């Protein structure tokens, strides 16, 4: 179980608080997300969450992994088969462990499609 921590004050503080491979992975994912499309980046539920017409994706560093999750991730599995369905809505997440590389081109494609789905289908949290 994760120990309870005080959420970071802002996205930059979240990243700065990370160490080692997790920080590198989060920095790579964050750069990929931010250069692809215009998204609102906030700290919500204790980690990085990106919004465009509702929540689109999250980046969350945990004790032994980094999660790259998408609210409409189940619809994105054709682009990235490593997205594993989980949780509510159409959530699916990709798990990064120590030593895993971020495929920038693939990640950018998934992000763009996730944003397009929200634009077309609306806020994924309002459909239930």
Buried (B, 14 or more C-beta within 10 A) or exposed (E): EEEEEEEBEEBEEBBEEBEEBBBBBBBBBBEBBBEBBEBEBBBEEBBBBBBBBBBBBBBBBEEEBBBBBBBBBBBBBEBBEBBBEEEEBBBBBBBBEEEBEBBBEBBBBBBEBBBBBBEEBEBBEEEE
